[in-house]
Amino acid sequence: MCSNCDYTIHRAHHHFGWDRSIPPVQTVAPGSTVLFECHDSGSGHFTPDSAVADVSTLDFSKVNPVTGPILVDGAQPGDALKITIDGFQPSGFGWTANIPGFGLLADQFTDPALLLWKYDAASMSPTLYSDKGKVPLKAFPGTIGVAPAEAGTHSVVPPRRVGGNLDIRDLSTGAVLYLPVEVEGALFSVGDTHAAQGDGEVCGTAIESQMNISLKFELIKGANLAFPRFTTPGPVTNHLDIKGYEVTTGIGPDLMAGARAAVGNMVDLLGKLHGISAEDAYMLCSVCGDLRISEIVDMPNWVVSFYFPRIVFE
């Protein structure tokens, strides 16, 4: 975490949609490091005293707020904005919810559910899941992007060519993200910080947790990126690999159907192995399990696998 950031963007400067007409709150020079005070994806709706009834009162017009935008001096369409993730200031509190109508298995999980998490913000050591196990943590921003060239306000929910709600858990400390610039100054914003998430975020939420994040900005002139790309500073799964995985699969000609089957099979397996409810198993899959395409060439059937780390329960 930077001790002498060049700028601080306070969480009061946030917005709920990508729009090139939003005035920047700060102009920064390439090479600057900026501290962003971020909200969680629920805009602070959930607290340590929340109950499952609070899921139904979540205001969907205020989800995934992003702090910014900042204008990066000299950024032009066709450039790439290079963003190095310097570090995080976690809050120590998080939440995971099953929100009816949202998530990979929304048709099977129609009732609201809520898990509340407390973790050590300094050590980021694994956090307790009731008395059953512990979930390893890895901080990252779920939503990180720049303004699209198309006029008007665009939802923060879907990811885009210019970033946005990417939900890539490996965009953690030390990672370097490259985003295509479509408007002058890039107009960068960030938010929706997470304490942990599995690849796929299958129930629709991770361990959603308010954090501050410091980022360094540079420009790559004339990069002409088609889509975002990133590099990682080292291994990305060694915090989960130690005890191996339980793995379920889905096989068939439709990748979405295969993904649903793989996750559904894991929900059933976790219930049988550890005596937890289907709702809890589904949310745990979202915060620490990985959905992967294992095979996509042996037509007409593809293989989707779901990896759940055994370290959670050992």
Residue frames as qw, qx, qy, qz and C-alpha x, y, z in Angstrom:
[[0.000, 0.889, 0.458, 0.000, 0.00, 0.00, 0.00],
 [0.414, 0.536, -0.048, 0.734, 1.43, 3.39, -0.91],
 [0.423, -0.552, -0.432, 0.574, 2.44, 5.56, 2.04],
 [0.059, -0.532, 0.056, 0.843, 2.76, 8.67, -0.10],
 [0.435, 0.547, 0.669, 0.252, 0.11, 8.53, -2.78],
 [0.203, 0.101, 0.217, 0.949, 0.04, 11.50, -5.12],
 [0.415, -0.222, -0.168, -0.866, -3.74, 11.87, -4.86],
 [0.137, 0.194, 0.907, -0.347, -6.68, 10.57, -2.83],
 [0.369, -0.216, -0.476, -0.769, -10.13, 10.20, -4.40],
 [0.288, -0.049, 0.692, -0.660, -12.69, 10.13, -1.60],
 [0.126, 0.270, 0.950, 0.095, -15.65, 7.76, -1.71],
 [0.273, 0.637, 0.379, -0.613, -18.08, 10.68, -1.92],
 [0.325, 0.572, -0.426, -0.621, -16.94, 10.96, -5.55],
 [0.331, 0.011, 0.936, 0.121, -18.69, 7.91, -6.96],
 [0.530, 0.265, -0.224, -0.774, -21.16, 7.09, -9.70],
 [0.667, 0.052, 0.695, -0.264, -23.41, 4.22, -10.76],
 [0.774, 0.541, 0.329, 0.027, -22.99, 4.10, -14.53],
 [0.542, -0.150, 0.366, 0.742, -20.29, 4.55, -17.15],
 [0.296, 0.889, 0.350, 0.018, -20.74, 7.86, -18.93],
 [0.614, 0.213, 0.069, 0.757, -18.14, 9.89, -20.83],
 [0.021, -0.741, -0.157, -0.652, -19.92, 13.11, -19.81],
 [0.660, -0.700, -0.233, 0.141, -19.27, 12.68, -16.06],
 [0.155, 0.900, -0.310, 0.264, -16.77, 15.41, -15.11],
 [0.739, 0.096, -0.527, 0.409, -13.46, 14.08, -13.77],
 [0.541, -0.828, -0.145, 0.006, -12.81, 14.74, -10.10],
 [0.464, -0.716, 0.374, 0.364, -9.03, 14.88, -10.58],
 [0.702, 0.669, -0.244, 0.020, -6.49, 15.13, -13.41],
 [0.728, -0.536, 0.382, 0.193, -3.40, 13.00, -12.84],
 [0.300, 0.731, -0.559, -0.253, -0.13, 12.74, -14.74],
 [0.927, 0.151, -0.344, 0.002, 1.16, 9.39, -16.02],
 [0.488, 0.294, -0.620, 0.539, 3.37, 7.86, -13.33],
 [0.361, -0.428, 0.316, -0.766, 1.05, 8.98, -10.52],
 [0.300, -0.178, -0.922, 0.165, -0.15, 6.68, -7.75],
 [0.402, -0.342, -0.076, -0.846, -3.70, 7.30, -6.57],
 [0.033, 0.114, 0.898, -0.424, -5.56, 6.10, -3.48],
 [0.438, -0.278, -0.458, -0.722, -9.25, 5.39, -4.14],
 [0.305, -0.005, 0.726, -0.616, -11.70, 5.09, -1.26],
 [0.349, -0.067, -0.758, -0.548, -14.17, 2.52, -2.56],
 [0.687, -0.132, 0.288, -0.654, -17.62, 1.31, -1.58],
 [0.365, -0.009, 0.930, 0.049, -18.67, -2.31, -1.57],
 [0.034, -0.183, -0.748, -0.638, -21.06, -3.47, -4.27],
 [0.209, -0.645, -0.733, -0.044, -24.09, -2.86, -2.05],
 [0.036, 0.660, 0.007, 0.751, -23.20, 0.75, -1.24],
 [0.000, 0.247, -0.643, 0.725, -22.96, -0.09, 2.46],
 [0.670, -0.280, -0.289, -0.624, -26.43, -1.65, 2.58],
 [0.876, -0.254, -0.408, 0.030, -25.24, -4.65, 4.61],
 [0.140, -0.729, 0.489, -0.458, -23.69, -4.33, 8.07],
 [0.192, 0.196, -0.923, 0.270, -22.52, -6.82, 10.74],
 [0.344, 0.149, 0.663, -0.648, -26.07, -6.62, 12.15],
 [0.523, 0.207, -0.389, -0.729, -27.84, -7.41, 8.87],
 [0.593, 0.064, 0.764, -0.246, -30.30, -10.30, 8.50],
 [0.330, 0.166, 0.810, 0.455, -31.51, -12.24, 5.50],
 [0.212, 0.797, 0.545, -0.150, -34.55, -9.95, 5.26],
 [0.079, -0.781, 0.157, 0.599, -32.19, -7.14, 4.24],
 [0.363, -0.037, 0.730, 0.577, -31.45, -8.89, 0.94],
 [0.223, 0.640, 0.711, 0.187, -34.94, -8.02, -0.25],
 [0.024, -0.947, -0.219, 0.235, -34.46, -4.30, 0.44],
 [0.522, -0.272, 0.357, 0.725, -31.21, -3.92, -1.52],
 [0.350, 0.811, 0.089, -0.459, -31.53, -0.91, -3.87],
 [0.776, 0.181, 0.454, 0.399, -30.51, -2.13, -7.32],
 [0.345, 0.902, 0.092, 0.244, -30.17, 1.43, -8.60],
 [0.179, -0.891, 0.388, -0.151, -27.20, 1.78, -6.23],
 [0.933, -0.193, 0.250, 0.172, -25.23, -1.42, -6.82],
 [0.783, 0.136, 0.190, 0.576, -21.56, -1.49, -7.85],
 [0.029, 0.996, -0.003, -0.084, -20.72, 2.17, -7.20],
 [0.790, 0.185, 0.000, 0.584, -17.34, 3.14, -8.63],
 [0.324, -0.802, -0.048, 0.499, -15.09, 5.90, -7.30],
 [0.389, -0.064, 0.440, 0.807, -13.96, 8.50, -9.84],
 [0.879, 0.339, 0.065, 0.330, -13.62, 9.27, -12.62],
 [0.370, -0.701, 0.249, 0.556, -10.09, 10.57, -12.90],
 [0.630, 0.774, -0.054, -0.035, -8.61, 12.02, -16.09],
 [0.767, -0.288, 0.297, 0.491, -5.17, 10.71, -17.04],
 [0.136, 0.846, -0.180, -0.483, -3.34, 13.54, -18.76],
 [0.076, 0.538, -0.703, -0.459, -2.39, 12.73, -22.34],
 [0.426, 0.129, 0.896, -0.007, -4.57, 9.62, -22.73],
 [0.420, 0.364, -0.298, -0.776, -6.13, 9.42, -26.17],
 [0.901, 0.202, 0.211, -0.323, -8.36, 6.91, -27.99],
 [0.810, 0.478, -0.333, 0.071, -6.20, 4.02, -29.17],
 [0.072, 0.579, -0.688, 0.432, -3.84, 4.21, -26.18],
 [0.721, -0.313, -0.618, 0.031, -3.79, 1.67, -23.37],
 [0.363, -0.749, 0.285, -0.476, -4.07, 2.70, -19.74],
 [0.646, 0.125, -0.699, 0.281, -1.56, 0.64, -17.74],
 [0.547, -0.654, 0.111, -0.511, -2.71, 0.16, -14.15],
 [0.479, 0.192, -0.783, 0.346, -0.48, -1.42, -11.52],
 [0.661, -0.629, -0.290, -0.288, -2.35, -2.61, -8.43],
 [0.189, 0.593, -0.542, 0.564, -0.26, -1.31, -5.54],
 [0.195, -0.042, -0.858, 0.473, -2.23, -2.52, -2.52],
 [0.430, -0.565, -0.552, -0.437, -5.38, -2.53, -0.41],
 [0.116, -0.198, 0.581, -0.781, -6.72, -1.21, 2.88],
 [0.397, -0.332, -0.811, -0.273, -9.41, -3.80, 3.77],
 [0.421, -0.520, 0.062, -0.740, -12.25, -3.10, 6.21],
 [0.062, -0.178, 0.900, -0.392, -12.50, -6.49, 7.95],
 [0.528, 0.302, 0.605, -0.514, -16.20, -6.98, 7.15],
 [0.192, 0.177, -0.687, -0.679, -17.86, -8.61, 4.17],
 [0.655, 0.214, 0.494, -0.531, -21.04, -10.25, 2.95],
 [0.051, 0.068, -0.862, -0.500, -22.20, -12.81, 0.41],
 [0.539, 0.257, 0.425, -0.681, -25.82, -13.07, -0.69],
 [0.212, 0.271, 0.856, 0.387, -28.04, -15.13, -2.88],
 [0.260, 0.344, 0.081, -0.899, -30.17, -12.50, -4.57],
 [0.587, 0.401, 0.693, -0.120, -33.33, -13.96, -6.15],
 [0.578, 0.791, 0.177, -0.097, -33.24, -13.74, -9.94],
 [0.192, 0.864, -0.465, -0.002, -29.44, -13.37, -10.03],
 [0.439, -0.488, 0.755, -0.003, -26.70, -15.98, -10.43],
 [0.207, 0.278, -0.851, -0.395, -25.94, -19.06, -12.51],
 [0.203, -0.253, -0.946, -0.013, -28.54, -21.23, -10.73],
 [0.239, -0.047, 0.206, -0.948, -31.15, -18.51, -10.15],
 [0.666, -0.124, -0.422, -0.602, -33.96, -20.83, -11.19],
 [0.701, -0.154, -0.684, 0.135, -32.96, -23.33, -8.49],
 [0.387, -0.287, -0.501, 0.719, -32.20, -20.88, -5.68],
 [0.047, -0.654, -0.448, -0.607, -35.24, -18.61, -5.56],
 [0.500, -0.817, -0.285, 0.031, -35.08, -17.55, -1.91],
 [0.124, 0.859, -0.341, 0.360, -32.74, -14.90, -0.46],
 [0.877, -0.325, -0.196, 0.294, -29.78, -16.03, 1.62],
 [0.066, 0.915, -0.252, 0.308, -27.00, -14.14, 3.39],
 [0.839, -0.194, -0.245, 0.446, -23.57, -14.94, 4.80],
 [0.097, -0.971, 0.149, -0.160, -21.76, -12.31, 6.91],
 [0.848, 0.137, -0.244, 0.449, -17.98, -12.44, 7.24],
 [0.304, -0.932, 0.198, 0.007, -15.51, -10.98, 9.73],
 [0.885, 0.225, -0.101, 0.395, -11.80, -11.15, 8.90],
 [0.536, -0.612, 0.045, 0.579, -8.46, -9.79, 10.07],
 [0.429, 0.900, 0.071, -0.028, -7.89, -6.74, 7.88],
 [0.152, -0.835, 0.507, 0.149, -4.17, -6.63, 8.69],
 [0.410, -0.330, 0.833, 0.170, -3.18, -10.25, 8.07],
 [0.671, 0.304, -0.315, -0.598, -5.94, -11.22, 5.60],
 [0.123, -0.187, 0.971, -0.089, -5.72, -14.70, 7.12],
 [0.264, -0.267, -0.835, -0.403, -8.46, -17.19, 6.19],
 [0.392, -0.207, 0.220, -0.869, -11.85, -16.18, 7.51],
 [0.257, 0.076, 0.915, -0.300, -14.20, -18.48, 9.40],
 [0.504, -0.141, -0.508, -0.683, -17.21, -19.96, 7.70],
 [0.790, -0.466, -0.080, -0.392, -19.34, -20.79, 10.79],
 [0.580, -0.561, 0.588, -0.060, -17.71, -23.72, 12.61],
 [0.931, 0.293, 0.215, -0.033, -17.30, -25.75, 9.44],
 [0.783, 0.179, 0.183, 0.567, -14.17, -24.31, 7.85],
 [0.203, -0.725, 0.071, 0.655, -12.12, -21.34, 6.72],
 [0.625, 0.716, 0.268, 0.156, -12.02, -19.47, 3.41],
 [0.568, -0.182, 0.148, 0.789, -8.65, -18.12, 2.14],
 [0.155, 0.897, 0.239, -0.339, -8.76, -14.42, 1.21],
 [0.510, 0.041, 0.384, 0.769, -7.41, -12.49, -1.77],
 [0.124, 0.734, 0.272, -0.609, -8.36, -8.82, -2.17],
 [0.297, 0.101, 0.569, 0.760, -9.19, -7.39, -5.59],
 [0.327, 0.344, 0.114, -0.873, -11.51, -4.84, -7.25],
 [0.526, 0.366, 0.767, -0.005, -14.50, -6.41, -8.96],
 [0.412, 0.835, 0.350, 0.103, -15.19, -3.34, -11.10],
 [0.383, -0.590, 0.266, 0.659, -12.36, -1.42, -12.75],
 [0.541, 0.484, 0.562, 0.396, -12.57, 0.44, -16.05],
 [0.123, -0.249, 0.145, 0.950, -12.64, 3.54, -18.20],
 [0.469, 0.514, 0.292, -0.656, -15.43, 5.39, -19.96],
 [0.567, 0.312, 0.687, 0.332, -16.78, 4.01, -23.26],
 [0.122, -0.061, 0.329, 0.935, -16.88, 6.22, -26.33],
 [0.149, -0.511, -0.723, -0.440, -20.60, 5.68, -26.90],
 [0.168, -0.342, 0.168, -0.909, -22.64, 8.57, -25.51],
 [0.708, -0.422, -0.258, -0.504, -25.07, 8.13, -22.63],
 [0.437, -0.502, 0.634, -0.392, -25.10, 6.27, -19.35],
 [0.710, 0.171, -0.661, -0.172, -24.24, 2.57, -19.47],
 [0.843, -0.494, -0.047, -0.208, -24.95, 0.04, -16.71],
 [0.088, -0.694, 0.694, -0.168, -22.09, -0.94, -14.41],
 [0.853, -0.155, 0.433, -0.248, -23.36, -4.54, -14.20],
 [0.933, 0.303, 0.135, 0.141, -22.01, -6.09, -17.44],
 [0.521, -0.470, 0.359, 0.615, -18.30, -6.04, -18.29],
 [0.528, 0.829, 0.081, -0.165, -17.23, -4.28, -21.48],
 [0.760, 0.481, -0.079, 0.430, -14.34, -3.84, -23.89],
 [0.140, 0.714, -0.288, 0.623, -13.11, -0.99, -21.67],
 [0.182, 0.128, -0.796, 0.563, -13.28, -3.04, -18.48],
 [0.585, -0.370, -0.101, -0.714, -15.96, -2.50, -15.89],
 [0.768, -0.354, 0.366, -0.389, -17.41, -5.37, -13.87],
 [0.508, 0.476, -0.711, -0.100, -14.66, -7.83, -14.80],
 [0.836, -0.399, 0.227, -0.302, -14.75, -9.81, -11.53],
 [0.789, 0.370, -0.445, 0.206, -11.30, -11.30, -12.21],
 [0.730, -0.681, -0.034, 0.039, -9.96, -12.47, -8.86],
 [0.811, -0.050, 0.054, 0.580, -6.33, -12.43, -10.07],
 [0.210, 0.731, 0.028, 0.648, -6.35, -8.63, -10.40],
 [0.666, -0.701, -0.201, 0.159, -4.82, -8.50, -6.93],
 [0.283, -0.887, 0.263, 0.253, -1.73, -6.81, -5.47],
 [0.410, -0.442, 0.640, 0.476, 1.08, -6.69, -8.00],
 [0.551, 0.461, 0.656, 0.232, -1.07, -7.40, -11.04],
 [0.033, -0.379, 0.247, 0.891, -0.83, -5.06, -14.03],
 [0.458, 0.587, 0.660, -0.098, -3.99, -4.38, -16.04],
 [0.121, -0.151, 0.416, 0.889, -4.07, -2.83, -19.52],
 [0.351, 0.622, 0.624, -0.317, -7.34, -1.20, -20.62],
 [0.355, 0.415, 0.486, 0.683, -8.23, 0.13, -24.07],
 [0.018, -0.462, -0.233, 0.856, -8.79, 3.92, -24.02],
 [0.279, 0.563, 0.697, 0.346, -11.81, 5.16, -25.99],
 [0.014, -0.949, -0.261, -0.175, -12.14, 8.77, -24.79],
 [0.325, 0.646, -0.310, 0.618, -9.72, 11.59, -24.13],
 [0.257, -0.566, 0.493, -0.609, -8.28, 11.30, -20.62],
 [0.320, 0.012, -0.946, 0.050, -9.54, 7.69, -20.25],
 [0.547, -0.384, 0.076, -0.740, -11.89, 8.70, -17.36],
 [0.495, 0.074, -0.851, 0.155, -11.00, 5.85, -15.00],
 [0.585, -0.466, 0.225, -0.625, -13.08, 4.61, -12.04],
 [0.437, 0.132, -0.878, 0.144, -12.86, 1.65, -9.65],
 [0.525, -0.325, 0.362, -0.698, -14.96, -0.04, -6.94],
 [0.927, -0.036, -0.169, -0.333, -16.90, -3.18, -5.96],
 [0.121, 0.586, -0.771, 0.218, -13.99, -4.47, -3.86],
 [0.922, -0.146, -0.283, -0.221, -13.87, -8.15, -2.84],
 [0.437, -0.647, 0.606, -0.153, -12.09, -10.08, -0.08],
 [0.349, -0.161, 0.907, 0.170, -12.40, -13.40, -1.94],
 [0.716, 0.417, 0.027, -0.560, -14.06, -14.87, -5.00],
 [0.665, -0.020, 0.709, 0.235, -13.94, -18.03, -7.05],
 [0.018, 0.195, -0.590, -0.783, -13.56, -17.95, -10.83],
 [0.156, -0.384, -0.815, -0.406, -17.09, -17.58, -12.12],
 [0.179, -0.009, 0.398, -0.900, -18.65, -15.89, -9.06],
 [0.144, -0.210, -0.895, -0.367, -21.44, -18.39, -9.62],
 [0.099, -0.633, -0.730, 0.238, -24.09, -17.14, -7.16],
 [0.165, 0.833, 0.293, 0.439, -23.56, -13.55, -8.30],
 [0.257, -0.914, 0.204, -0.237, -21.71, -12.24, -5.24],
 [0.624, 0.306, -0.578, 0.427, -18.26, -12.78, -3.76],
 [0.465, -0.573, -0.433, 0.518, -17.14, -11.79, -0.26],
 [0.164, 0.793, 0.204, 0.551, -18.21, -8.23, -0.96],
 [0.609, -0.555, -0.262, 0.503, -16.13, -5.95, 1.25],
 [0.117, 0.990, 0.000, 0.085, -15.43, -2.23, 1.43],
 [0.758, -0.247, 0.107, 0.595, -11.75, -1.44, 0.85],
 [0.144, 0.915, -0.195, -0.323, -9.47, 1.35, -0.27],
 [0.876, 0.183, 0.293, 0.336, -7.10, 0.61, -3.13],
 [0.093, -0.802, 0.295, 0.511, -3.96, 2.29, -4.45],
 [0.789, 0.448, 0.370, 0.198, -3.18, 2.19, -8.17],
 [0.270, -0.536, 0.356, 0.716, -0.34, 3.47, -10.33],
 [0.623, 0.696, 0.320, -0.157, -1.20, 4.82, -13.79],
 [0.282, -0.421, 0.541, 0.671, 0.92, 4.82, -16.95],
 [0.648, 0.607, 0.060, -0.456, 0.18, 5.18, -20.66],
 [0.542, -0.069, 0.706, 0.451, 1.07, 2.92, -23.56],
 [0.329, 0.575, -0.115, -0.740, 0.65, 5.12, -26.62],
 [0.558, 0.417, -0.487, -0.526, -0.95, 3.60, -29.72],
 [0.320, -0.204, 0.914, -0.141, -1.42, 0.16, -28.16],
 [0.587, 0.127, -0.412, -0.685, -4.76, -0.40, -29.97],
 [0.170, -0.051, 0.947, -0.267, -5.90, -3.17, -27.64],
 [0.407, -0.256, -0.675, -0.559, -8.98, -5.10, -28.69],
 [0.701, -0.586, -0.349, -0.209, -9.83, -6.09, -25.11],
 [0.395, -0.803, 0.395, -0.209, -8.30, -5.79, -21.62],
 [0.841, 0.151, -0.474, 0.212, -5.29, -7.89, -20.75],
 [0.448, -0.815, 0.279, -0.239, -3.28, -8.33, -17.56],
 [0.599, 0.331, -0.672, 0.282, -0.20, -9.89, -16.03],
 [0.754, -0.638, -0.109, -0.114, 0.18, -11.44, -12.59],
 [0.038, -0.824, 0.537, -0.178, 3.26, -11.14, -10.36],
 [0.064, -0.336, 0.929, -0.141, 3.43, -14.86, -9.60],
 [0.137, -0.221, -0.961, -0.090, 1.28, -17.95, -8.90],
 [0.379, -0.255, -0.099, -0.884, -2.43, -17.32, -8.61],
 [0.797, -0.300, -0.347, -0.393, -3.76, -20.45, -6.89],
 [0.504, 0.202, -0.733, 0.411, -1.13, -21.39, -4.31],
 [0.273, -0.229, 0.491, -0.795, -3.33, -20.08, -1.48],
 [0.803, 0.017, 0.112, -0.585, -5.88, -22.78, -2.39],
 [0.709, 0.376, -0.570, -0.175, -3.84, -25.67, -3.80],
 [0.116, -0.529, 0.774, -0.329, -2.35, -27.09, -0.60],
 [0.514, -0.031, 0.784, -0.345, -4.97, -29.76, 0.08],
 [0.114, 0.119, 0.868, 0.469, -6.15, -30.37, -3.48],
 [0.419, 0.074, -0.089, -0.900, -9.67, -30.08, -4.83],
 [0.483, 0.347, 0.787, -0.164, -13.00, -31.79, -5.09],
 [0.131, 0.284, -0.461, -0.831, -14.03, -31.55, -8.75],
 [0.551, 0.437, 0.674, -0.227, -17.41, -32.07, -10.43],
 [0.131, -0.128, 0.593, 0.784, -18.17, -31.84, -14.14],
 [0.587, 0.552, 0.365, -0.467, -20.88, -31.07, -16.64],
 [0.284, -0.188, 0.753, 0.563, -20.64, -32.58, -20.14],
 [0.470, 0.623, 0.620, -0.083, -22.64, -31.81, -23.28],
 [0.477, 0.453, 0.387, 0.646, -22.97, -29.59, -26.37],
 [0.094, -0.878, -0.182, -0.432, -23.91, -26.41, -24.44],
 [0.430, 0.261, -0.500, 0.705, -21.27, -24.68, -22.28],
 [0.344, -0.399, 0.226, -0.819, -23.85, -22.87, -20.14],
 [0.887, -0.241, -0.182, -0.348, -25.73, -26.10, -19.45],
 [0.799, 0.115, -0.470, 0.358, -22.41, -27.76, -18.64],
 [0.137, 0.381, -0.425, 0.810, -21.47, -24.96, -16.25],
 [0.615, -0.374, 0.083, -0.689, -24.82, -25.21, -14.48],
 [0.938, -0.113, -0.312, -0.101, -24.47, -28.97, -14.14],
 [0.611, 0.244, -0.509, 0.555, -20.91, -28.75, -12.78],
 [0.107, -0.367, 0.382, -0.841, -21.92, -26.20, -10.13],
 [0.764, -0.281, -0.058, -0.578, -25.15, -27.99, -9.23],
 [0.891, 0.000, -0.442, 0.101, -23.25, -31.24, -8.79],
 [0.391, 0.269, -0.524, 0.707, -20.78, -29.51, -6.47],
 [0.427, -0.388, 0.192, -0.794, -23.57, -28.00, -4.39],
 [0.910, -0.194, -0.205, -0.302, -24.98, -31.51, -3.92],
 [0.778, 0.158, -0.488, 0.363, -21.55, -32.96, -3.12],
 [0.117, 0.388, -0.457, 0.792, -20.69, -30.34, -0.49],
 [0.652, -0.361, 0.078, -0.662, -24.01, -30.96, 1.21],
 [0.953, -0.081, -0.280, -0.079, -23.36, -34.70, 1.37],
 [0.680, 0.244, -0.454, 0.521, -19.73, -34.37, 2.49],
 [0.235, 0.164, -0.422, 0.860, -20.09, -31.57, 5.05],
 [0.174, -0.570, -0.771, 0.224, -23.73, -31.42, 6.06],
 [0.017, -0.329, -0.086, 0.940, -24.29, -27.83, 4.95],
 [0.494, 0.621, 0.460, -0.398, -27.41, -26.40, 3.34],
 [0.617, 0.470, 0.455, 0.439, -27.68, -26.08, -0.41],
 [0.095, 0.978, 0.110, 0.153, -27.83, -22.28, -0.06],
 [0.448, -0.799, 0.348, 0.198, -24.61, -22.17, 1.95],
 [0.727, -0.053, 0.545, 0.413, -22.88, -24.56, -0.46],
 [0.477, 0.731, 0.362, 0.325, -23.93, -22.42, -3.42],
 [0.062, -0.992, 0.086, -0.075, -22.58, -19.23, -1.83],
 [0.620, -0.570, 0.459, 0.281, -19.33, -20.98, -0.82],
 [0.721, 0.305, 0.473, 0.404, -18.90, -22.11, -4.42],
 [0.288, 0.907, 0.177, 0.251, -19.13, -18.46, -5.43],
 [0.238, -0.940, 0.240, -0.034, -16.49, -17.19, -3.00],
 [0.348, -0.646, 0.669, 0.120, -13.82, -19.90, -3.33],
 [0.748, 0.141, 0.636, 0.127, -14.59, -22.41, -6.11],
 [0.022, 0.518, -0.474, -0.712, -13.37, -22.19, -9.70],
 [0.755, 0.484, 0.387, -0.212, -15.44, -22.84, -12.82],
 [0.165, -0.546, 0.622, 0.536, -13.27, -23.93, -15.75],
 [0.819, 0.465, -0.129, -0.312, -13.63, -25.06, -19.34],
 [0.642, -0.416, 0.623, 0.159, -11.65, -28.28, -19.38],
 [0.390, 0.022, 0.775, 0.498, -12.27, -29.26, -23.01],
 [0.410, 0.656, 0.206, -0.599, -13.81, -27.40, -25.94],
 [0.205, 0.526, -0.634, -0.528, -12.47, -29.25, -29.01],
 [0.093, -0.009, 0.990, 0.103, -13.94, -32.76, -28.90],
 [0.514, 0.091, -0.080, -0.849, -17.21, -31.99, -30.66],
 [0.149, -0.665, -0.316, -0.660, -20.06, -32.26, -30.15],
 [0.638, -0.701, -0.319, 0.000, -19.59, -32.37, -26.35],
 [0.214, 0.666, -0.380, 0.605, -17.59, -29.98, -24.16],
 [0.669, -0.361, -0.568, 0.317, -16.41, -30.50, -20.56],
 [0.136, -0.744, 0.164, -0.633, -16.89, -27.89, -17.85],
 [0.656, -0.175, -0.634, 0.372, -15.35, -28.60, -14.43],
 [0.327, -0.835, 0.032, -0.442, -15.91, -27.02, -11.05],
 [0.608, 0.161, -0.581, 0.517, -12.98, -27.06, -8.59],
 [0.504, -0.798, -0.051, -0.326, -13.67, -26.63, -4.88],
 [0.299, 0.560, -0.647, 0.422, -10.58, -26.30, -2.64],
 [0.751, -0.335, -0.567, 0.043, -10.47, -28.96, 0.07],
 [0.368, 0.126, -0.452, 0.803, -8.45, -26.62, 2.30],
 [0.361, -0.448, -0.061, -0.816, -11.69, -24.85, 3.21],
 [0.828, -0.394, -0.108, -0.384, -12.87, -27.83, 5.27],
 [0.893, -0.036, -0.330, 0.304, -9.50, -29.22, 6.46]]
